[in-house]
């Protein structure tokens, strides 16, 4: 995370709390040291952001401060809230907390009297699914790193593959990993609920992700997928 992004996160955390927050709690939520937190507070104060308080007493955002508003129309608000609610229900242990944080940010810039609860588009609760591999897959895609996976097919046969992860598709019945499989030297799709483990190899994919993604899309188009 860049320092600029961290400073914005710090402002958002303070904006969500009306009472002073201890420096240690702020540092923990941001994932930084207490010393770094104190420096960040000093930077914000130096830039005119009304962060009130001091070390040992806690910090609170002074009244009257607001970031430049984001302007969403009614349909955009509905789309954002529905999408975040779906993430919160489907991935509670991975992106659920981030979805709730994003909802709080959106709610903070809605027109007066408008709240996310006004959006009458609901997502029913669903059974929990194993998602132990999804976090590793997301990191590997971001870092363009290959993965060693253990996989059990629909007939119960187990195999080990080295793959270059491309994307994860979220379908009603299952989540699906699209990847280049070194064993098959071709694109393959793996159901995440059948991935027994996913381990980073420490080595790069054979091709840059954006090129691999474009090749995979062409592969799907040629097969009518």
Secondary structure, DSSP 8 states (H G I E B T S, - for coil): --HHHHHHHHHHHHHH-SS-B-HHHHHHHHT--HHHHHHHHHHHHHTT--EEEETTTEEEE-TT---------HHHHHHHHHHHHHHHHH-TTTTHHHHHHHHHHHHHTS-TT--GGG-------------TTHHHHHHHHHHTEEEEEEEE-TTS-EEEEEEEEEEEEE-SS-EEEEEEETTTTEEEEEEGGGEEEEEEEEEE-SS-HHHHHHHHHHHHHHTT-
